[in-house]
């Protein structure tokens, strides 16, 4: 390692890492994978959903090559862009979140449910009044971000919706 | 005693209530709109709940959201601060219906005193002098003109549902009375949903002297002496002090006793303020009761040594008053400057934005109540108060000198403030002699 140190900064140098992160932001890169001798650094940003990604090819072991370009989501045009923009459904009031219309009933929605703007996704109880919350968007629920009977505040994310799902 | 309280307000009074709760070992929940998300004082609460977007109607004035926040955090009481819903009897009622204690007077007392015309009648019943005026609401122009002639011009047209300086118009003759009545009634209808008006004699160049009262739920009421708030601009107070300078001791005594009498007659408990005008002949007249803790309450705290917000909490929890009237002995002189984010050179236009430098004054006898610091972004959606600068000294001349020194130390950059105006006020000889009235600011600082 001594001779590496004398050759200048390596991939685990904080300064180098900062520079790499800055470069990624600057060029809107999702992932970079660098190797130098025995040292390798791989920096990944945001959600990795698959699809074409640029990375520095090395001659060593199998790289994380994209395996299913054929099924890559057509919405991705620029390869450098994050692969999905999710739409959050936020609480319009502080209150208590209820995932179903009454105890024991099926939840209004779950991961994978399709929603349209008028789909009721949950109830928020505020001051003894049960407010039905609608999706106000179209897509597929990818995440239920709160738990049944959880206290929520205004603007808190309740669900994530994939508009392209 | 309460275990947890929610403060339904923002800014410096929210911080004030948070501090009082922590002093008492009570947990405190703060609320915030999206515009206040990064407010530093939120970190001092045990919990902070986002209640809505920036507009007050969707956040700090939104009763369902506030109550909801109170319910999910399981508080036993709500402190409404001042402004917003502090004097809203419906809010007090909703709190009660939801089994949450409202830290303030009863909704009945609030309703009674909130109607300024009813409050006037109550004062008369309590043997408290009122400004000569109409005995009740004015129904038509002919009646108004008759009344105005018997009271004597100039008269003040006042909205019964108004208060805090809003919904008032001066009329100096029949013509301006007639047009003024129409306009005042329309404005009142729009602002307060109640177009009813009444008349009062317009007192020329009065002093504004108010009395702090405190009452428990067992019927004991005391006063904590007076504050002089004559320095105002467009009915907004700029400087307050206690004791009121050059006020004859018998007059002071009489006014304070009148305030207690009025509070008792109204069945008032918790903290409140009785406002009076004092004319050039040292005659005093009741104006209105502010059924809440006031912005300038620290002035009284300094001269009496009593923490008013802590007492509010104790009284709301049902505790009896811990002081008898004879225990409240004022000492020294306290003065307060309200520092607003406004530009005095541009007709006090609000000056929101990021504070890039905040060099606050300090040292002996200086108290600064403020929720802001360098880096804070003053939002444009709410009132412009950024700090209350207070001094407390043994004599008035020392207090004046101390305030001049503190104002000189105070450096704020990034926003405009009223600090330069305060520096001028404290260099003014009439003010230093304690000879000012409510028209003083506008007469002395006429801007085009």
Contacts between the chains, C-beta under 8 A, distances in Angstrom:
chain1	res1	chain2	res2	distance
A	93	B	51	7.9
A	93	B	52	7.6
A	93	B	64	7.0
A	93	B	65	5.4
A	93	B	68	6.1
A	94	B	49	5.4
A	94	B	50	7.1
A	94	B	51	5.5
A	94	B	65	5.7
A	94	B	68	4.6
A	94	B	69	4.4
A	94	B	72	6.1
A	95	B	68	4.7
A	95	B	71	8.0
A	95	B	72	6.6
A	96	B	71	7.9
A	96	B	72	6.1
A	126	B	64	5.5
A	126	B	65	6.9
A	126	B	67	7.7
A	126	B	68	3.8
A	126	B	71	8.0
A	127	B	64	4.8
A	127	B	67	4.7
A	127	B	68	5.3
A	127	B	71	6.9
A	127	B	98	7.0
A	129	B	64	7.3
A	151	B	72	3.7
A	151	B	73	7.5
A	152	B	72	7.7
A	153	B	49	4.7
A	153	B	50	4.2
A	153	B	51	7.2
A	153	B	69	7.3
A	154	B	34	7.8
A	154	B	49	7.8
A	154	B	50	4.5
A	154	B	51	5.3
A	154	B	52	4.9
A	154	B	53	7.7
A	154	B	59	7.9
A	154	B	65	6.7
A	155	B	34	6.6
A	155	B	50	5.3
A	156	B	50	7.4
